[in-house]
């Protein structure tokens, strides 16, 4: 009888240890919200910028949320610059995002500082729409690394890329290419100053991964990508039969950080 009790407790201890290990493993990767404000007018953009700078970001910091990036689209010659503001918000848990609106509604400083935005009328809204994407960080970069760039913000290139795949299985193959295949390591070796790499877990385009790299200016950005394309490691992995046709569509957004962005 004692032997059975001893075996039961041994099993229970092992089960607890395994559960704890799995929980830690499952929780070690950060989560991100990519929040895009879309505007019809410059006035809307100005109202929302004032709210983000003076009310929203300070409130996030009071909740312990640091390293919030705020970005605008870089002007590309011959193209119309989108009227959008993009936020990148990190969190150790998805629960933070589910309770965020409630917490903000209880923050008196936030409510006072953001009154023009928060109390805007139906016929004079501060934006056209808001889009939101939730992501989980890759295993090979489980935590955000805010960009170390120090040059003029208007010169910097924060490159946000979105890669879609034809099926879930093919998508996992592309994620494998980034992690086990060595693509993340190559970006690191070539000083791309990556901020994050992540799986999209909820968004309008899936299956989908998104990542951000940063460069001092366009000249350095172009040189970095040329070095990437010529790198023996990239030529080797991109020629592997197992990694063929694992991206069905790619979007590239060239951004710069606002003056009130954390990096």
N, C-alpha and C positions, 0 to 999 in steps of 0.2 A: 504493500500500500504506500509506504514511504517512498519507494522507488517511483511509483506512478505520480505522486504529488511533486516529487523533485523534478521529474521529467516535464510535468505540466508547467511548473514555474520557470524552468529553463527555456521551454518553448515560448512562454509568454514574454520573457525578457528579450529573447532573440527577435520576436515579432515586434516588440516595442522599439528596439534599436533599429530594425529594418524600416519600420514606419517613420521614425524620426529622420533617418538618413534620406528616405525618399522625399519627405516633406521639405527638408533643407535643400535637397537637390532641385525640387520643383519650385522653390521660392527664391532661389539665388539669382535668377535672371530678372532684370528690371522690366517694367512695362512702360509704354509711352503712349501719349495721346498726341496725334498730329491734328491740330485744329485750324481750319482755314476759314477766315472771314472774307466774304465776297461782297464787293461794293458796287453800287451803281454810280455814285458820285464821289468827288473829292471831299465834300462836306461830311459824308458818312464816314469816310476813312479817317478824317481828322477827329471826329467825335469818338470813334472806337479806339484810335491811338491814345487819346487822352485818358480814356477809361482804363485801357490796358496798363499804361505807364503809371497812373496815379492811384488806381484802385485795385485792379485785378492782380497784378504781379506782387504788390505789397501784401495783399491778402493771402496769396499762395505762400509767401515766405513766412507769414505768421502761422501758417499751418505746417511749416517745416518742409515745404516743397522748394528746392533750390535748383539752380541751373536750368532756368526756363529760357529757351531761345525764342526770339521774335524776329521774323524775317520779312523782307520785301523782295519783289522780283527785280533783278537787274535789268536795266534798259538794254535791249538788243537793237542795234541799228536796223532800221527798216521794218521793225515789228512793233505792234502796239503792246505796251507794258500792261499786264493784267492788274486790275484794281483788286488786289488781294493782300491780306496780311496772314502770315502763317506762324502758328505757335507750336513749339515742341515742348511738351510737359512730361518729365520723368516721374516715376513712382515705383517703390518697391512692391506695391500690391495693387491689384485691380480694385480692391475695396475703396481705395482713396478716390478713384474716379466716380464710383457709384454714389459716394456720399458728398462729393465736392460741392454741388449746387446747394445742398442743405446747409453745409458749413458756411458757405459764403452768405447765405440768407440770414445767418445769425451774427455776422461780423458787422458791428455798427460802423466801424471806420470804413469798411468797404462800401457799405450802403450810402454813407455820407459823401465819400470821395467820388463815387460813381453815379451820382444821382441823375446827371444829364443823360447818361447812357441807359441806366436802369429804368428811368421813368419816361423814356421817349414814347411819343404817341404812335398810334397805329399808322397814321398817315405821314409820319416823319421818322421812320425807323433808322437806327444807326448802322444798318447793314442790309444787304439783300438776302443773304442766306449764310448759314454756318454749316460747314462740312466737318465730320470728325472720323478719324481712323484710329483704332486701337491696335497696338503692336506689342510683341514680346521679344526681348533682345535675344540675339543668337548666342549659342553656347560659347563660341570663341571670343565674344566680346559681351559678357553678361551685364556690364555696367557702362553707362554713358561716360565719355571723355570729352568734356567741354573743350572747344577748340582753343589751342594755345596762341593763336595768331594775335599779333599786337599792332599791325599796321592800320592805316585809316580804314574805318569800317566800310566806307563807300567803295573802296577798292577791292575788298575781300570777295572771294567767290565761295559761297557755301552751296555745294552741289548736292541736290536731293535727287535720288534716282529711285524709280519704281520698276521692278521687273515682274511681269506676269508670266504664267506658264499655262500650257494647254489643259493639263489635268493635275489633280492633287499629287499623284505619284511622280509625275515629271517635275512638279514644283519641288518636292522633297529632294529630288536629284540636284536641282540648282542650289538648294540650301546646303546640301552635302558638299558641293563644289566650293562654296564659300568657306565652310568650316573644315571638314576633313580634307577637302581637295587643296586647300592652301590659298584661296583667293584673299581671305582676310589677312593672312600673314604677308602676302605680297603687297597689299595696300600699305600695311604697316612698314614694311621694309623700304618702300619708296616714299615715305613721309607724306602720305595723303591726309594725315591728321583727321582720321575718321571720328565722327561724333557718336555714331551708333550704326548697328546693323540689326534688322528686326523682321520677324514674321508678322504679317498682317493677320490678326485674329478676328477682326471685325471691320468691314469697310465695303465700299461699293464695287471694288475690283478684287476678286479672289479667284484662285490662289495667287498670292502676291507677296513680294518682299520689298522693303524700302530701306535705304541707307543714305547716310550723309557723309561726304568728305569735304575738307576745307582747304583753301589755297589763298595765298597772300594777294594774288591778282590774276587776271586772265592769262597773262603770259606764262606765269608759273603753272597755272592750271593746265594749259595746253601742253606745256613741257612734261608735266607729270603724266598726263594720259599717253603722250608719245612714248615715254619711258615704259609705261605699263604695257602698251601694245608690243613693244620690242623686247620685253623681258623674256628670257628663256623659260622661266617658270610658267608664264602665261601661255607662251606658245605650246609648251608641253601639255598643260592641263586642258587648254582649249581644243587641242587636236585629239584628245582621247575620245574614243567612240562612245564611251558611257556618258559623256557630257554633251553630246550633240543635241541640238534642237530643244534645249531646256528653257529657253526664253521665247515666248510667243509675241510679247509686246513690251517695249520699254518707253518710259517717260523720263525726261531730264528737265529739271527746273534749276536755273541758276539764280541764286539769291544773295542778299547781303544782310547783315544784322542791323537792326535799328539801334539808335543810340541808347535805348533803355533795355536792350536785350542783355542777358547775363553773360554772353560771350559772342 
